[in-house]
Amino acid sequence: MVNYFSKDGKRFLKIILRFLSLFLIGLGLIIVAYVFFPLISWQIYFAPQFAAQEIIAPIPKQELISQNSVQNLFTNASKAITGINYDNANNWFPDYKFDKNKQTKIQFFTISIPKLKIQNAIVSLLDTNLSKHLVNYSGTALPPQNGNAVIFGHSTLPQNYQSNNYKTIFTYLYKLTPGDEIIVNSAKVDYKYKVEKIIVVDPENTTVLEQNYDDSFLTLVTCTPPGTVWKRLVVKAKIERI
């Protein structure tokens, strides 16, 4: 007597195992693509943009994929999975000791970047919620005072950019070049700043928050490549004195 049930059962089990194998392979490919997306997007979209500019910056121009860069990608991917809230500006430089802003009558000011068509974007001194506005990082200067006013803002994938959305507002910050203008409006007075340089740093590099009281400086910070939390894009500007 032939045991048809046993044969059918084995055939069904083989089909299940085959589909399970294909599913696991597909899932693995998706995870690899997600982890290596920053490297691919940097190489295709952003490295050429920076290479065309005369910028003093630690930007990889030749060796893109190295042991350290791959390790950093896996580390940052792990952080993203753990659920770090990047709407809170205090989480952008985890090794920086948080310091509250000094008492000031000004609760917010605005910045405009004509080249990027950003007009009167609100910069808050009261909280660190980047989903609602830009943030003047606590402990840094308040423009136009002497010192370094550090302003944080979100970026995202270019296809998701919305000019009126603070979660995407700094997406095209990488397009700024030395000499471009940033206008700060504080207490109804305009102050013009000129971009001096653009750099890219690791999240552990807190030197961009350091203060220089020789003049009034403005530093804009966002994540890069847009849509990732891999690196920090930093635009440094200096006030234009009349």
N, C-alpha and C positions, 0 to 999 in steps of 0.2 A: 504493500500500500504506500503510495507516494504522499509525503507530507507537504501539501501545497501551501498550507498556512505558514510553515517554517520558511519556505522559499520566498513567499510574498513578504514575510516579515523582514528577512535579510535584505531583500531588494529595497524595501521602504527605508530601512536603517541606512543603507548606502546612500540613498537619495538625500536623506536628512543630513548626513555627514558631509556630503558634497556641497550642499547649500550653506551649511555652517562654515565650511572652509572658505568658500567664496565670500561670505559675509565678513569673516575675520580679516581676510586679505584686503577687502575694500575698506574696512574700518582702519586698518593699519596705514593704507595709502592716504586716507583722509587726515589722519593724525600727523603723518610725515609732511603732507602739504601744508597743514596749519602751522607746524613748527618752523618750516623753512620759508614760509611766505615772506617774512621781513627781508630775508636775504635776496629773494627773487625780485621783490618790488623795489628794493634799494638799487639793485643792479640795473633794472630796466628803466625806472622812472627818475630816481633821485640822485644817484651818483653822477650821471651825465649832467644834470642840472648844476650841481656843485662844481664839477670839473670844469665847466665853462666859465666859472667865476674865479676871480683872483681873491680867494678867501683863505685866511690863515686859520686852518681848522684841522682837528684830528679826524679827517674823513678818509676812509679806506678807498684808494684809487686803483690799486693793483691787486693786492691779495685780499679778496673779499671773504672767502670761506677759510677759516683757520680753526684750530682746535679751541682757542679761546672764544671765538665768535659763536661757534656751535654750542659750546658749553653755556654761554650767556643766553642763547636762545632757549635752551631747555630750562634754564633757571627761571627766566621771565615767563615762559609758558606755564611753569609750575605755579608761579605767583598768581598768574591770571586765573588758574583753576582754583586756587585757594580763596578767591573772592575778594581781593584787595579793592577797596572803593577808591577809584581814581577820580571820582567827582570831588573828593576831598583833597585839596592842594597839599595838605601836610603829608600825604602819602607818596608824593612824587619823588622826593629825595629822602628816603627812609633813614639815612644816617645823619640827617641834619637835626640839630636840637631845636625844637620849636620855641619861638620867642614871640610874645604878644606885641602887637603894635603899641606905640606910646599913645597916650591920650591925645586926640585931635578933634577939632570941631568938624572936620571934613569926613563924611561917611562914605563918599564915593567921588570919583571923577570919571572922565570919559577919554577914550583915545580914538583917533581916526587914522587910517592908513590908506591914503588915496590910491596907491598902486594896486591894492587888494580890494578896493571899493568897500572898505570897512568904515562905517560912519558912526561916530558917537557911541561906541561900545562901552558899556558900563563896567567900571573897575571898582570892586567893593573893598573896603577896609574893615568891614564888620564881621564877615564870615569867610569860610573857605569853600563854599559850594560852587563848583565850576559849572554845574548844569544850569545855573541861573544867571551867571555873569562871569566876567574875568575877575581875577583875584590879585590884589597887591599883597605879595607875600609878607606875612607878619615878621616884623623885625627889620625889614628893609626900608629904604628911604621913601618919602612922599614927594613926588615931583611938584614944583620945580626946585625943591631943596637940594643942597649938595648931598651927594651920596648916590647909592645905586638902588633905584626903584625896580624891583623884580615883579613882573606881571605874568601870571600863569593863565593859559587858555587851552581848550581842547582842540584836537584835530581828529580827522577820520578819513576813511577811504574817499578819494576824490569823487566817486560816483554818488556818495551819500552827502556831499557838501550842501549846506543851506546857509545862505548869507546871514539870515536872521536867527540862527540857532547857535547858542553858546556851546553846544556839544560838538560843533563842527567849525567854529569861527576861525581857528588858526590853521586850517587844513593847508592853505597855500602860503603859509609863512615862509617856506623854503624858497619862494620866488623872489624875496626881497634881496637887494644887492646894495653894497656900500654906496651911500649918497642918497638913498631913498628917504622919504620924509615920513615921520610919525608925529602927529599933532596931539598934544595933551591939553584938555580943557579942564582946568581946576579953578573953582570959585569964579566961573564965568570969564576966565582969562585963558587965551590960547598960548601954548608954548610949543615951539617947533624943535624936534629932535631929528638928527641925521644919523642913519645907520652907518656904523663904522666897520663892523665885521659880523660874520656868522660862524658859529662853531657847533659841533656835535659832541656831546659828552655822555658818559655812562650815568645811570641814576645814582651811583655812589659818589659822583664827582660834585661836591658842593661849592666849588670855587666860584661858580657863577653867582652865588648869593653873597659873596664878600663885598664889603663896602669900601668905596673910594671917595673921600670927601674933597678931592681937588676940584671937582665940578659936579654938575648934575647929570647923572647917567640913567639910562632907561634900558632894562633888559627884559625881552619877551621870551617866554619859555613855553614849549609845547612838546608833545611826544612825537617821535619820528622813527621809522617811516610812518606817515599818517595811517591810522587804523591799528597801530601796534603800540606797545609800551616798551619797546626794546631800548631806544636811546632817547636823549633829550636834545631837541633843536633849540639853539640859543641865539637870539638876535640882539646884538649890543648896539646901543645908540647913545649919542651925546647931544646935550642941549645946544641949540644954535643961538649964540649971543648976538644981540644987535649992536 
